[in-house]
Amino acid sequence: MDSTLRDGEQTSGVSFLPHEKLMIARMLLRDVNVDRIEVASAGVSEGEKDAVRMICKYADSADMLKRVEVLGFVDGGRSVDWIADCGGKVINLLVKGSLRHCVQQLKKTPEEHIREIVKVLEYADKKGIDVNVYLEDWSSGMKDSPEYVYQMVDALIGTNVKRIMLPDTLGIMNPLQCVEYFRKMLKRYPDQHFDFHGHNDYDLAVSNSLAAVLSGAKGLHVTVNGLGERCGNAPLASVQVILKDQFHAKTNIAEDRLNEVSRVVESYSGISVAPNQPIVGENVFTQVAGVHADGDKKNNLYCNDLVPERFGRKREYALGKNSGRANIMKNLEELGLELTPEQTRRVTQRITELGDKKEIVTQDDLPYIVSDVLKHDTESDKVKLINYVVSTAYGLKPGANVRVEINGKQYEAGATGDGQYDAFVKALRYIYKKYLDRTFPILANYTVTIPPGGRTDALVQTVISWHHNNGLLRTRGLDADQTEAAIKATFKMLNIVENEQNK
């Protein structure tokens, strides 16, 4: 069960708009094919209600309504009414799974809490709502008050509860404890369906999830990119691949859509995925060391079962001071460039020099490095910036005047925009539309980084991704001025596109 839209939204600073929730829910149910999704907490807000209504309406039309679940509370039936009003059919009822929570937070005896739970179960049954139950703080309950946990589960057995969900709410368990606690639960309740819901405070959510499965858990809770309160939950992609590759478990997950849903959630949440995050991180299929690239060439000696094509991605070979000749050759092969051994040596030397300066070199930069190193007599750039002026003034929109040369002909245009770079790009778009009758690539992502230290004269690296030919084209520019760095990245992109056009 994916809880990105409920527990994932409890990540600090994350709040999805209703239409964003709908898009993520559709991807999870239809494309990634998770078994269930938890989409909200009942009674939070009107915006939340709108989102749940939209999701339930979509799921109902696609015959998937029973796969949509909403967190609810022991509140006399208000949560049940809220869910029913949204068109939902499943409530995940949050009850106390430790004596400390029951007595100190609710100020109730276990018997009082059980009576209130039973009333909600009976009411949900009358309203036609299926019920699963969370035993909140179950891991602490098993550690400090196991008899209370058993008292709660004893009361639930024989009711209309479908699943009992066992969360490590505070993320305090280790895999050995997880095995111990699950075995105790299943020894006492061998026919009960138990889910496990892991939190990552000790970086053990994935390990605990696997321990739970090996000990008899029938369901696991995950989130896209590991979003969730505090340190987050078990990441969907990581749990999937470990279950499949290490334990040969069969699931319904479409692995080739995991990266796509990760990117969408990253965009909507504003929480960046770490470059080294397994499966979905930017760098996880990038070989840096030259010896690894050499090994890949010799029967994939440095590859494992996590091949990038499995996830709709491809392997890349980084260019830098550690890359060596093998990495260079791999990138040259992909670009269709053939160099002599001496030329390859000189290109490798230049890339190593750039790496020593901590400049990032991409495959898109490689043709320019080759051109520079080999000192071609002809200019390689088909698109050249002749001159430009950008301006900004208080109370006025920024403007740009641009003159460029494209395949030997010069063009000029001016525009205003929401920023200096926006104005610059709008002027270029005008030139491409009016004089060339061509579509200018659409910007997909724009990031700016500077070296640590906070110096005002630090170099700025701008990385821009563009939609091009049903894919993404990423270029980088480096300069002391952010706008100039962005312009450099833009002209790298334009020359790549122009070279393709001329071919």
C-alpha positions, 0 to 999 in steps of 0.5 A, spaced: 500 500 500 502 506 498 501 512 503 505 518 499 498 522 499 497 521 506 503 519 510 508 522 505 504 529 505 506 529 512 513 531 510 515 537 513 513 543 507 509 538 503 502 539 501 499 537 494 494 540 491 487 536 489 489 536 482 496 534 484 493 528 488 489 526 483 495 525 478 499 521 483 493 517 485 492 515 477 499 514 476 500 509 482 493 505 481 494 505 473 501 505 471 505 503 477 499 498 479 500 498 487 495 494 490 492 500 494 493 507 496 492 511 502 490 518 500 488 523 506 486 523 513 479 524 514 476 531 516 483 535 515 480 541 510 475 542 504 481 542 499 483 535 502 475 533 501 475 535 494 482 531 492 479 525 495 472 526 491 476 527 485 480 520 486 474 516 488 470 519 482 476 516 478 477 510 481 470 508 481 470 509 474 476 505 473 473 499 477 478 501 483 474 504 488 476 499 493 483 500 492 483 507 495 483 508 503 483 514 507 485 514 514 480 515 520 479 516 527 475 514 533 471 520 533 464 517 534 463 516 526 465 523 524 470 520 519 466 515 517 461 520 514 466 524 511 469 518 507 462 516 505 461 523 503 467 523 499 465 517 495 470 512 499 469 505 501 475 504 505 477 507 512 483 505 515 481 506 523 487 509 527 487 506 534 492 506 540 497 500 539 500 502 546 498 502 553 502 509 554 498 512 548 491 510 550 492 512 558 496 518 557 494 521 550 487 519 550 486 519 558 482 512 557 482 505 560 483 500 554 476 498 556 473 505 554 477 505 548 475 498 545 468 500 547 469 506 542 472 503 537 467 497 536 461 503 536 465 506 530 466 499 527 458 498 527 457 504 524 462 503 518 458 497 517 452 500 517 454 505 512 457 500 507 465 502 509 470 497 509 475 497 515 482 496 516 485 498 523 492 501 525 495 500 531 498 506 532 505 505 536 505 498 535 512 497 536 512 501 543 506 497 545 510 490 543 516 492 547 513 495 553 505 493 554 504 486 549 498 484 553 495 491 552 496 489 544 493 482 545 487 485 549 486 490 543 487 485 537 482 480 541 477 485 541 478 486 533 478 478 532 471 477 529 469 484 527 468 486 520 476 489 520 479 486 514 486 488 516 490 489 522 496 494 520 502 494 525 506 501 524 513 502 527 510 509 528 516 512 532 521 508 527 525 505 533 525 497 531 531 493 528 529 487 524 531 482 529 525 485 534 521 486 527 522 478 526 520 477 534 514 481 534 511 479 528 512 471 530 509 473 536 503 476 533 502 470 528 503 465 533 497 468 537 493 470 531 495 465 525 489 467 520 489 474 521 492 479 515 497 483 518 500 489 514 507 492 516 508 500 516 515 502 517 518 509 519 525 510 517 528 514 523 534 509 524 534 508 517 531 501 518 525 502 514 526 497 508 530 492 513 524 492 517 519 491 512 523 485 509 524 482 516 516 483 516 515 479 510 519 474 512 516 473 518 509 472 515 506 480 514 501 480 508 502 487 506 507 493 506 506 500 506 511 504 502 511 511 499 514 514 493 521 517 494 520 515 502 516 521 503 513 521 510 514 524 517 520 526 520 525 521 516 520 518 512 517 511 510 520 505 506 521 507 499 516 504 494 522 503 489 527 500 494 522 495 497 520 493 490 527 491 488 529 487 494 523 483 495 523 481 487 531 480 487 533 478 494 527 474 496 524 472 489 517 475 491 512 476 486 508 483 486 504 487 481 508 493 481 510 495 474 518 497 475 519 501 468 514 506 471 517 507 478 522 512 475 517 516 472 512 517 478 518 518 482 520 525 478 512 527 478 512 526 486 519 530 486 516 536 482 509 536 486 512 535 493 518 540 492 523 535 496 529 533 491 531 526 490 538 525 493 542 523 487 544 517 490 537 514 492 537 507 490 533 506 483 531 513 482 537 517 484 540 521 478 547 518 479 545 511 481 546 508 474 552 512 472 559 509 472 565 514 475 571 510 475 574 508 468 576 501 470 568 500 471 567 502 464 572 498 462 569 492 466 562 493 463 565 493 456 568 486 457 562 482 459 558 487 464 563 485 469 561 491 474 553 490 473 548 487 477 541 485 476 539 493 477 540 494 470 537 501 468 533 499 462 529 495 467 526 502 470 526 505 464 533 509 464 540 508 461 547 507 464 551 513 463 559 514 464 561 520 468 566 524 465 571 527 470 578 526 473 576 519 475 573 517 468 579 515 464 580 512 457 574 507 458 569 512 460 571 517 454 570 511 449 563 509 452 561 516 451 564 517 444 561 511 442 554 513 444 555 520 440 558 516 434 564 520 434 571 516 432 578 518 435 585 516 434 588 513 440 592 520 440 586 524 440 582 520 445 588 521 450 588 528 449 581 529 450 582 524 456 587 529 459 583 535 458 577 532 461 581 530 467 584 537 468 577 540 468 575 535 473 581 537 477 577 544 477 571 541 480 567 543 473 562 537 471 563 535 464 557 531 461 556 527 455 553 534 451 559 537 453 564 532 450 563 534 442 565 541 444 571 539 448 573 534 442 572 540 438 577 545 442 582 540 443 583 538 436 583 545 434 578 544 428 579 549 423 572 550 422 567 553 427 563 548 430 558 552 433 552 553 428 548 558 433 552 563 435 551 569 440 553 576 437 551 580 443 545 581 447 543 587 453 539 585 459 536 590 463 532 590 470 529 596 473 524 597 479 517 597 477 519 595 470 519 588 467 526 585 465 528 586 458 532 583 453 535 585 446 539 579 443 542 578 436 544 571 434 547 568 428 544 561 426 548 558 420 551 564 418 545 569 418 544 574 423 537 575 427 535 580 432 529 581 437 527 584 443 522 581 449 520 582 456 519 577 461 519 575 468 526 575 469 532 577 465 533 570 463 526 569 461 526 575 457 532 573 453 529 566 452 523 569 449 527 574 444 530 567 442 523 564 441 521 570 437 527 569 432 526 562 431 518 562 430 518 569 426 525 568 422 526 560 422 518 558 423 521 553 428 519 551 435 524 552 440 525 547 445 521 547 452 524 548 458 523 542 463 527 544 469 532 549 471 537 548 477 543 553 480 548 551 484 554 555 487 560 552 491 560 552 498 563 558 502 558 563 500 563 568 497 559 573 492 564 572 487 563 564 486 562 561 480 555 559 478 553 553 475 546 552 471 543 546 469 537 546 464 533 540 462 529 541 455 524 537 452 526 535 445 524 529 441 520 526 446 526 526 451 530 530 455 536 534 453 540 537 459 546 542 458 550 546 463 553 553 463 558 555 468 560 563 469 560 568 475 554 571 473 547 566 473 544 569 467 550 568 463 551 561 465 544 560 463 545 563 456 551 558 456 547 552 457 542 555 452 547 555 447 550 549 448 543 546 447 541 550 441 547 547 437 546 540 439 539 541 436 542 545 430 547 539 429 541 534 429 537 539 424 543 539 419 544 532 419 
